[in-house]
């Protein structure tokens, strides 16, 4: 092979390589365009909390108002059950008879009343 033939072959190879490089770069650009996903920016009502120098603050942004949703009164505590024997606050419930009792003595009295029942389930109140 002469030097002139080698130069012609090198020129052809260079042209083929340039075309292949352009194709590869075009594919990479397409992949990049598909991969870039813009996150949707939330522009609705927002609530921002700030805490600085021991002072906490809520900031309502973009028309956010929670006046009707915020509860300003506390919910009442549930009624405490009372022992059916002693009348004191009960710690346990005799589920079969659905009556409350304070201690083991009260429980034994409740069991005498409910002796006809076979299943005894006890629930502890905190």
Buried (B, 14 or more C-beta within 10 A) or exposed (E): EEEEEEEEEEEEEEEEEEEEEEEEEEEEEEEEEEEEEEEEEEEEEEEEEEEEEEEEEEEEEEEEEEEEEEEEEEEEEEEEBBBBBBEBEBBBBBEBBEBBBBBEEBBEBBBEEBEEEEEEEEEEEE
